[in-house]
Amino acid sequence: MQYLSKAILYLVSLIRAGIRKLFLAVRGYNVLRLHLHGPLPDRTRAPGLMAAFSGRRFGPALLDVLIALDRARRDERIEVVTVEIESLACGMSRAEEIRRALARVREAGKRVIAVLEEPGMGEYLAALGASEIVLAPAGSLNVSGLASEVMFLKGLLDKAGVEAQLAARGKYKSAREMFTEDEMSAANREMTEALVGDLYEQLIAEIARHRKMEPEAARAALDRGPFLASEAVELSLVDRTGYLDDIDEALEKELPKVLPLKLQPYLRVSVPDERAATARPTPIAIVEVSGHIKSGRSTPGSDGTMRATGSRSFIHELEKAAAHPSVEAVLLRIDSPGGSGLASDLMWHALGKVAKDKPVVISMSNVAASGGYYVAAIAPGCPILATASTITGSIGVLGGKFALGELYEKLGIKKEIISRGARATYHSDYRLYSDDELQKLRGDIDAFYVDFVSKMAQARARSFDDIDAVAQGRVWTGKQALEIGLVDELGGMIDAFDLLRKKLQLPEWAPLALIEAPGRKRRWPLRLEWNFEESPLSKSKYGAIGGALESALFRPAQLAALFARDRVLALLPFEINFR
């Protein structure tokens, strides 16, 4: 009886969906309406239980948005796309993918209207792809350039009685400087200057290209930011001021009839191509590496993103994809600054086995650095795509521990240690490494670095010396990485799908069935979670003070926790945010 009830409910849901789809198909549509906000995770995930009852709104998945826009540019029924963009927290690379998708729709002869209220850098970068940018009359354009703020905690640790004893291999592997120095090293400054400089030049070039102005005019305009709405119009950074309902009223006058569809209904009724309507979709598995890389199980966040990717969870999902007979290829999507060196290597090994049997294409998101790059560089036949603003590279190794003996003494805590073996207390947080132990640590780090570079050289079909010259822990933008041979093409997820079609010898219009994890059973969609990977402080909850405390307290503590679990890390030396 229980199974019969479930079957009836399932049948009713299918009938309702079919009736709705038929209604929309008969009624027609000519306007696609999108509302972009929040972190825009690559795929839709159920939020955690606490988040579900918090009243927070969760934005759409980036993949859904990109697919809808890719269909809209070829859909003869779509005449106008309106996209309301607010409070994006998606990073520069994802904003770039949205901008490129909107620009493709615009170049296909469609009208694309971006509506902004009080945009920062992310919202504005995404909106640049539209044919018209409309800013709320009382709003402002909060764009004025790029800046990197590097924090140093040595003074705080000294006061607390904590000493960081860290070693690194790679001239530019600077993650330890946060805990061991009071200022940037010359190498760190050189790398950061080059990184910020390249990202800024990309920003200037995109503003100049899409707003039809000279690069120097765009540069001069940004130097005057942030802008009131009237100033943004005067400098041609936006087209006009207006309200969302003004646009709706204008469309009512311009079109014989306005038949709008939102994102999810449009995805249900639209097809990529008329030829694709009757073609059998080719199953493609999507496997993600998101957040820090660690051993064990993955840690989900409460906002639809992943806080950490565990090697065990990742390998299980990957093996499901590889073993499934209908899956013909794998798309690996990476948004990770790295983490555990061991976990990165285990995941790299598992991917290499899959790549021997099925085509694998790698798509980099905001960050694919250190351990994130390790996982990406599988084999010469597995192309790597990055956006121009992806942060990648950082091929280097870091290791060590935090000695808490003085802190324990200040807190009135005492330890007595009874041990056997010359290095029995090698990992103890009660004391510093001895000279012999420090030499051992450096030897382990050097060995891991040589192995890391050797594997990357093999995957990129280059010599060890070639990769070592661009490794050394140095961080690159996607644009720079293409120039030095660390990635193969510039592009996003849609470009990665096109490349998979070519590898499978499919026509460019061929439909793909995107499979999240073959064989995975869907469970109750709300999770109760409380994990250290997720900060209790955030700018969204506590404003600027919360954001500052998160940077100063939570992220360093998170890094310290990684050292507690793994003594050798392949980790990006800093976190990059842009506003």
Protein Blocks (a to p, Z undefined) as FASTA:
>chain_A
ZZmmmmmmmmmmmmmmmmmmmmmmmnopabdcdddedjlpabdcdddfklmmnopacddd
fklmmmmmmmmmmmmklmbdcdddehiaebjklmmmmmmmmmmmmmnopacddddfbdcf
klmmmmmmpmbdcddfklccddebdcdddddfklmmmmnopacddddedjklmklmmmmm
cbdcfklmmmmmmmmmmmmmmmmmmmmmmnopafklmmmmmmmmccdfklmmmnopafbd
cdfklmmmmmmmmpmbacdddfklmmmmpcfbfklmmpccddddddddedjddehjdddd
feopafbdcfklmmmmmmmmmmpmklmbdcdddddebjafklmmmmmmmmmmmmmmpccd
ddddfbcghjlmmmmmmbfklccdddfklceejiacdeddddfklmmmmnopacdddded
jklmmmpckbccdfklmmmmmmmmmmmmmmmmmmmmmmnopafklmmmmnnopacdfklm
mmnopafbdcdfklmmmmmmmmnopafklccdddfbghiacddfbdcdddfkbcfbdfkl
nommlmmmmmmmmmmmmmmmmmmmpmbdcddfbdcddZZ
